[in-house]
Structure formats: C-alpha cells, structure tokens
Amino acid sequence: MKEAPYTPVSCDLHSRLELAVMRREVREWVWNDGSGEQRLLAQPLDVVTRDQAEWLLLSDQTAVKKDATCWLRLDWLKD
C-alpha cells in the first residue's frame, strides 16, 4: 500500500513540537498512520525533514529495550 502524500502541518504545531523537544516533554503521542489510531508514551528528541515530509523522532518510554526510538510523520499526529 502506497503512503498518502505528506500534508504540511501548521507553523503553530511545528513550533509546539520544537518546544516539546527542547523541554524533553515525556507524554502520550496519538496518531493515525492509516492503519488505525496508535498511542505511545515517548520523549521527543528531534523534528527533521526527510523524504519530502517532516518527522518527529521519539524515544519510546515503554520499551523494554533502552533507547528504542521511532519516527512519527507530523501529518499523522492527532493534535
């Protein structure tokens, strides 16, 4: 299944995400990537642009494996 084209997020959301990274805010992130609603308790590490989309790098706080990370496309976020 091909991924939907990226839809840019608002500058306000982007700024709030960058602030969350700076503050190291651990919280529950909720998103829908097309396969249903997902939830994860995580600390944001960085906001980056790659593959013609913007992504949030998260450190999974529930993982058994220390330092487990995942990428979350910004337009998937439920704000």
VMD Tcl script that draws the C-alpha trace (Angstrom):
set ca {
  {0.00 0.00 0.00}
  {1.41 3.37 -1.02}
  {1.67 6.11 1.62}
  {-0.50 9.18 1.18}
  {1.33 12.36 0.13}
  {2.58 14.49 3.01}
  {0.32 17.35 4.09}
  {2.31 20.18 5.73}
  {1.39 20.95 9.35}
  {0.74 24.40 10.75}
  {3.62 26.58 11.88}
  {1.98 26.62 15.33}
  {2.10 22.83 15.64}
  {5.67 22.74 14.34}
  {6.73 25.35 16.93}
  {4.98 23.45 19.76}
  {6.79 20.26 18.75}
  {10.16 22.01 18.70}
  {9.41 23.40 22.17}
  {8.48 19.91 23.41}
  {11.85 18.67 22.13}
  {13.70 21.46 23.96}
  {11.75 20.77 27.18}
  {12.13 16.99 26.85}
  {8.40 16.58 27.50}
  {7.50 12.93 28.00}
  {3.84 12.49 27.05}
  {1.43 10.25 25.24}
  {1.53 10.80 21.47}
  {-1.54 9.86 19.44}
  {-1.58 9.42 15.67}
  {-3.22 7.63 12.78}
  {-0.91 6.35 10.06}
  {-3.70 4.78 8.03}
  {-3.71 1.52 9.95}
  {-5.73 2.89 12.86}
  {-5.12 5.01 15.92}
  {-1.78 4.45 17.65}
  {-0.58 5.64 21.07}
  {2.88 5.82 22.60}
  {4.38 7.27 25.77}
  {7.55 8.90 24.49}
  {10.03 11.76 24.75}
  {10.51 13.83 21.58}
  {14.14 14.02 20.50}
  {14.11 15.96 17.22}
  {11.99 17.35 14.40}
  {13.51 16.72 10.97}
  {12.70 16.96 7.28}
  {13.42 13.94 5.09}
  {11.82 12.15 2.17}
  {9.72 15.26 1.39}
  {7.99 15.12 4.79}
  {8.52 16.31 8.37}
  {9.13 13.74 11.09}
  {9.33 13.60 14.87}
  {11.94 11.31 16.40}
  {10.61 9.80 19.61}
  {12.29 7.88 22.42}
  {9.86 5.14 23.48}
  {9.48 5.29 27.27}
  {7.59 1.98 27.43}
  {10.10 -0.15 25.54}
  {11.97 -2.95 27.26}
  {14.97 -2.11 25.11}
  {16.66 1.04 26.42}
  {16.92 3.89 23.90}
  {14.34 2.45 21.49}
  {13.32 5.15 19.04}
  {10.67 5.55 16.39}
  {9.77 8.07 13.68}
  {6.36 9.72 13.52}
  {5.27 11.67 10.46}
  {3.90 15.04 11.59}
  {0.76 14.95 9.48}
  {-0.26 11.70 11.18}
  {-0.42 13.40 14.61}
  {-3.75 13.91 16.30}
  {-3.32 17.32 17.84}
}
mol new
graphics top color blue
foreach p $ca { graphics top sphere $p radius 0.5 }
foreach p [lrange $ca 0 end-1] q [lrange $ca 1 end] { graphics top cylinder $p $q radius 0.2 }
display resetview
